[in-house]
Structure formats: C-alpha cells, structure tokens
Amino acid sequence: MDGGSDGFFLGANYRLPYFVDFKISQQSGGELRFGVMKMLQLTERLSLDLGLRHGRLTGTSGMANLNYLLTKSFSLTAGYSSDFGTGIGLLTRF
C-alpha cells in the first residue's frame, strides 16, 4: 500500500460469545488496529464471512465474503472490501 512501511507487529485473537472473533494488533510504527469477524454457515457448502476493522491511522473498513465449498481443501470465494472493492478467487486450506 502507498505510504506503508516494514516493521514488527504483535497481535492477539479472542473468541467472543456467539463465535465472534475479536482481533487486536499493534505495529511498530504506532498503528493500533481492532477488528471483529463473524462466519455464518448458510448451508452445508455455503458460508458468509463478515468483518469490520478499525485502525487508529487507517480508519474503519468492512468486508463480506461468500464462500462455496468445493472440496475439503478448496472453496470458491467472492467478496467485497471497502478498501479494495469486489473480487473473486480460489481459497485453499491446509
């Protein structure tokens, strides 16, 4: 990203009630970020990931991804991010 810099970061994840994931991270340049993410299983093969992230310097951004499970290791994904717009792809798990 423009204006970005290399550096160290430290982060932690915590699972809140209702399986909401909370993330916090601190970058060596001073950026502090908070985020929440929720995965909703719509059908046996279809899921929806929703997320919201806020950084002290980067502001607030949101995302939504729709995933279709092809096999145990691969899914088709389509999503929208307020930072990057829309996109499609192949998600792999190992």
N, C-alpha and C positions, 0 to 999 in steps of 0.2 A: 504494500500500500504506500502511497505517497506520504512522505514525512515520517515513515516508520523507522525504527532503529532496532538493532540487535541488542539482546540483553537477557538476563536471567529473569525467571518468574517463579512464583510459588503459588500453589492453589490447593483448594480442598473442595470435595463434593460431600453433600449430606442429603439423605433421602428424608423428605418431609412426609407428613401424613398424606394419604391418597396417592402415594407413589409419585409425588412431585419432587424432582431433583433440583437442589439448590447448589449453585457453584459460586465460589469467590476466588479471585486471583489478584495477586499483586505483582506488577512488573518492576524491574529495577529502575526504570526511568520515571517511576512515580504513578503510573496508571493503575488504578484500583477498579476492578470490574466485579459486578454481581450479575447473576443470571438464574432464571428458573426455566425448567423444561418439563413437559408432560407428554407421555406417549399414550395414545388412545388406540386400543385394539378394536377396529370396526368390524372385521370379520376374521375368519381363520387365517387368511392370507393378506389382508389389507389393514394397514395401520396409519395413523396420523400423528406426526410429531409437531408439537407447538412449543415455541421458545421465545423468551424475552430476555434481553441483556442490556445492562446499563454500565457504561464506563464513565469515570469522572472526566476524562478528556475526550472520549469518543462519542459520548451521548448515548441515547437509547435506540435499540434496534430490535426488530422482531423477525421471526421466521416461522414457516409452516412447510412441512414436507409430507407428501403422501407416498407410502412405500407399499409395493406389491411383492410378496414373497414368491420367488421362482423356485428355489431350492433351499436347502438348509444353509448354504453359504452365499447365495446371491439374491438380490432384490432389485427391481426396477424402482427408481425414485423420481419424483417430480416435486418441485418446490418453489417457494418464493421467499426471498430475503429482502428486507427493506434496504440493506446495504448493497446487494449485488443483483437484485431483480429475480427473474424466473430462470429455472434451469431444469434439466433432466439428466439422468445418469444411471449408472450401474453401481449398486452398493455391494461391497463384499465383506464378509465376516470370516474370521479365522480364529 
